[in-house]
Amino acid sequence: MLEQKTIVINTSPLIALVAAWGTLEPLRSLYAAVHVPAEVAEEICRGGDTNFAIPEFMVADFLQKAQQPVQISPFLANSLDRGEAAVIQLALDKGIETVCIDEAIGRRVARLNGLTLTGSTGVLVRYKQEHPEFSLAQAIQRMQARGIRLGVDVIEFALRHDT
């Protein structure tokens, strides 16, 4: 069994994981706690064009959904979108070392702030380690079918672990 870490997660990984799994339930077994800033919850609940992932997010009662927005530092507020900035700020405020962000700029800023990173694909690889029957290739296909864009390097990384 893998070490149970606490993470703060952004909007894009939540949506990508719903696309991959059809639920957020696997996060419960992977992490000791999954924190969601109020800004991210708001982005999810707005639903974009399709309202995708809202029902799955709403029933995921194990997620620690912040009720109040965080006070985002001016640097983060001016560098990132609200969700990414809130994820990094919440992690820094609570002393949580790992964040789940998929976007390159957010990942770079998180690293500059001394945080450890994972993304939706990293979460899926972690799940695969505990559930060998899980197919990363099929998860990637489901993500792409929902319009989740994945770089070639990310896909190759995942498929190297799909044995």
Long-range contacts (C-beta under 8 A, 24 or more apart in sequence): 1-130, 2-30, 2-126, 2-129, 2-130, 4-30, 4-31, 4-32, 5-31, 5-32, 5-97, 5-98, 6-31, 6-32, 6-33, 6-34, 6-35, 6-96, 6-98, 7-31, 7-33, 7-34, 7-35, 7-96, 7-98, 7-99, 7-100, 7-118, 8-34, 8-35, 8-36, 8-37, 8-87, 8-88, 8-90, 8-91, 8-94, 8-96, 8-98, 8-99, 8-100, 9-34, 9-35, 9-36, 9-40, 9-87, 9-99, 9-100, 10-40, 10-83, 10-84, 10-87, 10-99, 10-100, 10-101, 10-102, 10-103, 10-106, 11-40, 11-43, 11-44, 11-83, 12-101, 12-102, 12-103, 12-120, 13-100, 13-101, 13-102, 13-119, 13-120, 13-123, 14-40, 14-44, 14-53, 14-57, 15-44, 15-52, 15-53, 15-146, 15-148, 16-102, 16-120, 16-143, 16-148, 17-120, 17-123, 17-124, 18-52, 18-53, 18-56, 18-57, 19-52, 19-53, 19-142, 19-143, 19-145, 19-146, 19-148, 20-120, 20-124, 20-139, 20-140, 20-142, 20-143, 21-139, 22-56, 22-142, 23-56, 23-60, 24-56, 24-57, 24-60, 24-63, 25-60, 26-127, 27-60, 27-62, 27-63, 27-123, 28-62, 29-130, 30-123, 30-126, 30-127, 30-130, 33-64, 34-62, 34-63, 34-64, 35-63, 35-64, 35-66, 35-90, 35-91, 35-94, 35-96, 36-63, 36-64, 36-65, 36-66, 37-66, 37-69, 37-70, 37-83, 37-86, 37-87, 37-89, 37-90, 38-65, 38-66, 38-67, 38-68, 38-69, 38-70, 38-86, 39-69, 39-70, 39-82, 39-83, 39-85, 39-86, 40-83, 40-86, 40-87, 41-65, 41-66, 43-82, 43-83, 52-146, 66-90, 76-109, 79-105, 79-109, 80-105, 80-106, 80-109, 81-106, 84-109, 88-113, 88-115, 91-115, 119-154, 120-148, 121-150, 121-154, 121-157, 121-158, 124-158, 125-157, 125-158, 125-161, 128-161, 128-162, 129-161, 135-162, 136-161, 136-162, 137-162
